[in-house]
């Protein structure tokens, strides 16, 4: 039997918010699209959706920057409130320059701005989205719930 690799994008997922039934929506849309769930399927779920469902949305108006965040913000020319969140999500700062703030997150990922998403979050630049606290645990929870509801063995990234 020949090997086959197919990518199917689920079309019609809603705009998610904290506490929404992510797995239920994935299964509903997969069924509506007549693709269902098969043993061995691998679901790729965006960080943005998982972060929203897990309540990792933060309004910058609610963030009080520390003195360190203010100093770093001057160096990288970023909002001190945003820098405060980056520092809270990080275990070390690797590089700071105008327009750049590279850190290593608490989970050991080295990236810009601790992976904090500022693009089109709620259509308001005052809102940002943090990475999931434990992406591996999030993927495991989603996988187990898909398996429980669909009765199929799947992977989740």
C-alpha positions in Angstrom: 0.0 0.0 0.0 1.5 3.4 -1.0 2.2 6.0 1.7 0.0 9.1 1.6 0.3 12.5 3.3 -2.6 14.9 3.1 -3.1 18.2 4.8 -6.7 19.3 5.4 -7.4 22.8 6.9 -10.5 22.9 9.0 -12.6 25.8 7.6 -15.2 27.5 9.7 -13.8 27.4 13.2 -15.2 30.3 15.3 -13.2 33.1 17.0 -12.3 31.4 20.2 -12.4 32.9 23.8 -11.4 31.7 27.2 -13.2 28.5 28.2 -14.5 27.6 24.8 -14.8 23.9 23.8 -11.9 23.7 21.4 -12.1 20.0 20.9 -15.9 20.1 20.3 -15.4 22.7 17.6 -12.6 20.8 15.9 -14.7 17.6 15.8 -17.8 19.5 14.7 -16.0 21.2 11.8 -14.2 18.0 10.8 -17.6 16.2 10.7 -19.2 19.1 8.7 -16.4 19.0 6.2 -16.9 15.2 5.8 -13.3 14.5 6.9 -14.0 13.1 10.4 -11.2 11.7 12.5 -9.2 8.6 11.7 -6.6 6.7 13.7 -3.2 8.2 13.0 -4.5 11.7 12.2 -2.3 14.5 13.5 -4.0 17.8 14.4 -2.0 21.0 14.3 -3.6 23.6 16.5 -2.3 27.2 16.5 -0.8 28.7 19.6 -3.1 31.6 19.2 -6.2 29.5 19.6 -4.9 27.5 22.5 -3.7 30.7 24.3 -7.2 32.2 23.9 -9.0 29.2 25.2 -6.6 29.0 28.1 -7.2 32.6 29.0 -3.7 33.9 28.2 -5.1 37.2 26.9 -3.8 40.3 28.7 -4.8 44.0 28.5 -1.7 46.2 28.6 -3.8 48.7 30.6 -3.7 46.3 33.5 0.1 45.9 33.5 2.3 48.1 35.8 5.8 48.1 34.5 8.7 47.6 36.9 11.8 49.9 36.9 13.7 47.2 35.1 11.0 47.0 32.4 11.2 50.7 32.0 15.0 50.6 31.5 14.8 47.7 29.0 11.9 49.4 27.2 14.1 52.5 26.6 16.9 50.3 25.1 14.6 48.3 22.8 12.2 51.1 22.1 9.1 49.1 23.1 6.1 49.8 25.4 7.3 49.3 29.0 4.1 47.4 29.8 4.8 45.0 27.0 8.4 44.6 28.2 7.1 43.9 31.7 5.1 41.0 30.3 8.1 39.7 28.3 10.2 39.8 31.5 7.6 38.0 33.5 7.4 35.2 30.9 11.2 34.9 30.7 14.0 33.3 32.6 16.8 35.3 30.9 17.3 38.2 28.5 19.6 37.3 25.7 19.8 40.4 23.5 18.4 44.0 23.6 18.7 46.6 20.9 16.4 49.1 19.2 13.4 47.1 18.0 14.7 43.8 19.4 14.2 42.0 22.7 15.4 38.4 22.6 14.7 36.2 25.7 14.7 32.7 26.8 11.3 31.8 28.1 10.6 29.9 31.4 10.0 26.8 29.2 13.5 27.2 27.6 12.5 28.6 24.2 14.8 31.4 22.9 12.7 33.8 20.9 11.7 37.4 20.3 9.4 39.0 22.9 8.8 35.7 24.8 6.6 34.7 21.9 4.0 37.2 23.0 1.5 37.8 20.1 0.5 41.4 19.4 -0.9 40.9 15.9 -4.6 41.4 15.6 -5.5 40.4 19.1 -9.1 41.4 19.6 -8.5 44.1 17.0 -7.0 46.3 19.6 -3.2 47.1 20.1 -3.8 47.2 23.9 -4.4 43.4 24.0 -1.7 40.8 23.8 -1.6 37.1 23.9 0.9 35.1 25.9 2.1 31.6 24.9 0.4 28.7 26.6 1.9 28.1 30.0 2.7 24.5 29.2 2.3 23.8 25.4 3.1 20.1 25.8 0.5 19.7 28.5 -2.0 21.6 26.3 -1.4 19.3 23.3 -1.7 16.3 25.5 -5.1 17.5 26.9 -6.4 18.2 23.5 -5.2 14.8 22.2 -6.7 12.8 25.0 -10.0 14.7 24.7 -10.2 14.0 20.9 -9.4 10.4 21.5 -12.1 10.2 24.3 -14.8 11.8 22.2 -13.9 10.4 18.7 -12.6 7.0 19.8 -9.6 7.3 17.6 -5.8 7.5 18.4 -4.5 10.8 17.1 -1.5 13.1 17.6 -1.7 16.8 18.4 1.0 19.5 17.7 
